[in-house]
């Protein structure tokens, strides 16, 4: 079931104060998944609220509280900070990769990862939200028609990859695609 804004507001107002306080508590801690979980649990059976509507209701609460939400600190994108993070990786870094991710609160964003071998794995380097990109690129950051998070992630990721003398991979820099092909050593060799 998909509810419009008025229906979501009516549903929200019908909730007991304790449930509203619990959901708002998660929102104020920037715990989106827990807020969505509670909304889904209390709304699924009697009201047919599914995941999409629950995310919209949580987003309404995020918009309601705005700057009062205790957000996680934004990732640094400067080369010195990223190189410091990379130095702490377990394993040998074989590539830096940018991948798309998204949710109803942050829209599309890009995650920078260090891909490692010996042991094989990936280590999170940074998450590039719109606000992170704006801070990194400046208000007038040259991004043409591309998403600012993609431009910032590409610049920062390439700089780190060059610094580490490893390949940089971003399968879909122009279009958000969280199913774009991931980096592999064999694909890079082609």
C-alpha positions in Angstrom: 0.0 0.0 0.0 1.3 3.4 -0.9 0.1 6.4 1.1 0.1 10.0 0.1 1.4 12.6 2.5 -2.0 13.4 4.0 -2.7 9.7 4.6 0.7 9.2 6.2 0.1 12.2 8.5 -3.3 10.8 9.5 -1.8 7.4 10.2 1.0 9.0 12.2 -1.4 11.1 14.3 -3.4 7.9 15.1 -0.4 6.2 16.7 -0.1 6.0 20.4 2.3 8.6 21.8 4.7 5.9 23.1 5.1 4.4 19.6 5.6 7.9 18.0 8.2 8.7 20.7 10.0 5.5 20.0 10.1 6.1 16.2 11.1 9.7 16.7 13.8 8.6 19.1 15.3 6.5 16.4 15.0 9.3 13.8 16.7 11.8 16.2 19.6 9.3 16.5 19.7 9.0 12.7 18.8 5.3 13.0 16.7 5.0 9.9 16.5 1.2 9.8 15.3 0.9 13.3 12.6 3.6 12.7 11.5 1.8 9.5 11.4 -1.5 11.4 9.1 -0.1 14.1 6.8 1.6 11.5 6.6 -1.7 9.5 5.9 -3.8 12.7 3.1 -1.6 13.9 1.6 -0.8 10.5 1.9 -4.0 8.5 -1.1 -6.0 9.7 -3.8 -3.5 10.5 -2.9 -0.9 7.8 -1.0 -2.8 5.1 2.1 -0.6 5.4 5.0 -2.1 3.6 8.7 -1.2 3.4 8.3 1.7 0.8 5.5 3.4 2.8 7.4 2.9 6.1 10.5 4.6 4.5 8.3 7.5 3.4 6.9 7.9 6.9 10.4 7.8 8.4 11.5 10.4 5.7 8.5 12.6 6.8 9.9 12.5 10.4 13.4 13.2 9.2 12.1 16.3 7.3 10.1 17.3 10.4 13.2 17.3 12.6 15.7 18.6 10.0 18.9 19.9 11.7 18.0 18.5 15.1 18.9 15.0 14.0 22.2 13.8 15.4 23.8 12.8 12.1 26.9 10.7 11.8 29.9 12.8 11.0 30.5 13.2 7.3 33.5 11.3 5.8 36.6 13.3 5.0 37.5 13.3 1.3 40.9 14.9 1.5 43.8 12.8 0.2 45.7 12.9 3.6 42.7 11.5 5.5 41.9 8.9 2.9 45.5 7.8 2.8 45.5 7.5 6.6 42.5 5.2 6.4 44.0 3.2 3.6 47.2 2.7 5.7 45.0 0.9 8.3 43.6 -1.6 5.9 44.1 -5.3 6.6 45.6 -6.8 3.4 47.2 -5.4 0.3 45.1 -2.8 -1.5 44.6 -3.8 -5.1 42.1 -1.1 -6.2 39.9 1.8 -5.0 36.3 1.4 -6.1 33.3 3.8 -6.0 29.8 2.2 -5.9 26.3 3.6 -5.8 24.0 3.2 -2.8 20.9 5.0 -1.8 17.9 5.3 0.6 14.9 7.5 1.0 16.6 9.8 3.4 19.9 10.4 1.6 18.8 9.8 -2.0 21.6 8.4 -4.1 25.1 8.5 -2.6 28.5 6.9 -3.4 30.6 4.7 -1.2 34.4 4.6 -1.7 36.0 1.2 -0.9 39.5 -0.1 -0.8 39.6 -3.6 -2.4 42.1 -5.8 -0.7 43.9 -9.1 -1.3 45.7 -11.2 1.2 43.1 -11.4 2.7 40.5 -10.6 0.0 37.9 -8.1 1.1 36.9 -4.5 1.0 37.3 -1.7 3.5 35.0 1.4 3.7 37.0 4.6 3.0 34.2 7.2 2.8 30.5 7.7 2.1 29.8 10.6 -0.2 26.4 12.1 0.4 25.1 15.3 -1.4 26.2 17.4 1.6 29.6 15.7 1.6 30.1 16.5 -2.0 29.0 20.1 -1.6 31.5 20.5 1.2 34.3 18.9 -0.9 33.5 20.5 -4.2 32.3 23.9 -2.9 28.9 25.4 -3.6 29.8 26.0 -7.3 31.5 22.7 -7.7 31.8 21.9 -11.4 29.6 18.9 -11.9 27.8 19.7 -15.1 24.8 17.4 -15.2 26.3 14.6 -13.1 25.4 13.9 -9.6 27.6 15.8 -7.2 28.4 12.7 -5.0 29.7 10.9 -8.2 31.9 13.8 -9.1 33.3 14.2 -5.6 33.8 10.4 -5.2 35.5 10.1 -8.5 37.9 13.0 -7.8 38.7 11.8 -4.3 38.8 8.1 -5.3 41.1 8.8 -8.3 43.5 10.9 -6.1 43.7 8.0 -3.6 44.2 5.4 -6.2 46.9 7.4 -7.9 48.6 8.0 -4.5 48.5 4.2 -3.8 49.4 3.3 -7.5 46.4 1.1 -7.9 43.5 1.2 -10.3 40.3 3.2 -9.7 37.0 1.7 -10.7 33.6 3.4 -10.9 31.4 1.3 -13.2 28.6 3.9 -13.5 29.9 7.4 -12.8 27.2 9.2 -14.9 24.1 7.3 -13.7 23.1 6.0 -10.3 23.2 2.2 -10.5 23.6 0.1 -7.4 23.8 -3.1 -9.5 26.6 -1.9 -11.8 29.4 -4.4 -12.2 31.9 -4.5 -9.4 35.7 -4.4 -9.8 37.6 -7.6 -10.4 41.2 -8.1 -11.2 40.4 -10.1 -14.3 38.1 -7.3 -15.6 40.8 -4.7 -14.9 43.3 -6.7 -16.9 41.2 -6.6 -20.1 
